[in-house]
Amino acid sequence: MIAIGCDHGGFALKEEIIKHLENRGLDCKDFGCYSEESCDYPIYARLVGQAVANGECEQGILICGTGLGISMAANKMEGIRAAVCTDCFCAEATRQHNDANILCLGGRVVGPGLAIKIVDTFLDTPFSGDERHLRRINLIEQ
């Protein structure tokens, strides 16, 4: 299952991504927000981060206006490796090298077409498991 959440700046893109995930036959859990009314992104970063950290969901997607604030909030949580991706190369690399478990997107940065490609790349790319990458991830988590 994929956890998904956003603030008001990411609401429209979140709705597009949910439709895409459903079309792919992937289960997702929507942690909000549920409108374009102004709200605080750390709330949704925490909800999605907790679901990923405790194993309720395998991966997460977070969206705010830029992807930056929501990624900072998510990365404060133990066990979370949230990565802002603006292209497919970054999505692929962060999965292969960093074993990122939350994708962060900017609803005001990437359009829905590119965002869908980034989501697919992130979800379909496995972690390489290479010793050098495991060593670096362990250093991050210390």
N, C-alpha and C positions, 0 to 999 in steps of 0.2 A: 504494500500500500504506500502511496505517496502522500505526504502531508503538504498542504498548500495554504499559504496565507499572504495577506497584503495589507497595506494601508490604503487610504483613499486614492493616492497617486498611482497605485497598481491595480485598482479594482477592475477596470475594463480589461486589462491584459489578463488578469487572473481568470476572468470569465471565459475568455478565448482559450486559454490553456486548459481549463477544466473540460471544455467541449472536446478539445483535441485528445486529451487523455482518455476520455470516455470512448471516443471513436477508435482509439487504439485498443480498447478493451482493458485499460488499466484502471484499477481502483484508486480513488483518491479521497482524502478526507479534507474538507474545507474548514479551516479554522478562522475564517473571516479575514478582513472585514466584509460587510455585506452591502455596502453602498459607497457612494463617492463623498459622503459626509466626512468632514475632517476628523481624523483620529490619530492615535499615537502608535507608530510602527513598532516600538519595542514590545508592546503587548503581544502582537502577532508573531514577532520573531521568537518570543519566549514560548508561546504555545506550540509552534511548529518545531522549535528546537527541542522541547521536552518530549514531543512525540517521537522524534528521531533518536534522541539520546536514550530513551527508555525502551526502544525497540518496538513500539506500537506501529511505527511506520519505518520502512527501509530507507527512504530518502525524502528530502523536502524541497520545496520550491517557495521562495519568498520574493515578493515584488513590492517595491516602493517607487517613488518618482525616479530615482537614479539607481537604486539597488545598493547604494553605499551605506546609508544609515541603517537599513534593516540587516545588512551583513555584519556591521559592527556590533549590533545588538546580539545577533545570533552567535557570533564568535566569542562572546563573553561566557558562553555556556560550556561546561566540561563535555568533551566528546564530540563537539560540533566543529566541523571544518566547512564553513560557508564561503563560497567563492562567487564574486561578481563576474559575470561573463557577458561580453558584448559581441562575441563572435563564436563560431563553432570550434575554431582552433583552441581557444581558451577553455571551452567546455570539455573538449577531449583531453587536453593536457592536465587539467585539474583533476579529472577522474583517474587518468593513468598514473600521474605522479603524486598527487596529494590525497587520493582517495576521498575527495570532497563528498560530503553527504548532504549538503544543501546547496542548491543553485539559487543565486540571487540575480534578479533582473531589474532593470529600470524601465518602468512603464512609459516614461517620457524620453527614453533613450533609444530603445529598440521597438520597431513596429511588430505587429503580430506575426507576420510572415517569417521574419528572421527569428523572432522569439521561439516560434514553434520548432524551427530547425535547431536552435540552441538546446531547447528542452530535449528533443529527440537524441541529439548527440550526447548530452549529459547522461541521459537514462540508459542509452545503449552502449556506452563505453565502460568496460570493466577496469578496475584497478589492476595495474601491472603486477603487483606483488613483489617487484624487484627489491632486493635487500637494501639498496641505497635509498630507495623511496621509503621503505619501512623505517629505516634508521632516522630519516629526516622527520617523518611523522611523529616518531617517538620523541624527538627533540622538541617539536612543537608542543607536545602534550605534557612535557615536564613542568 
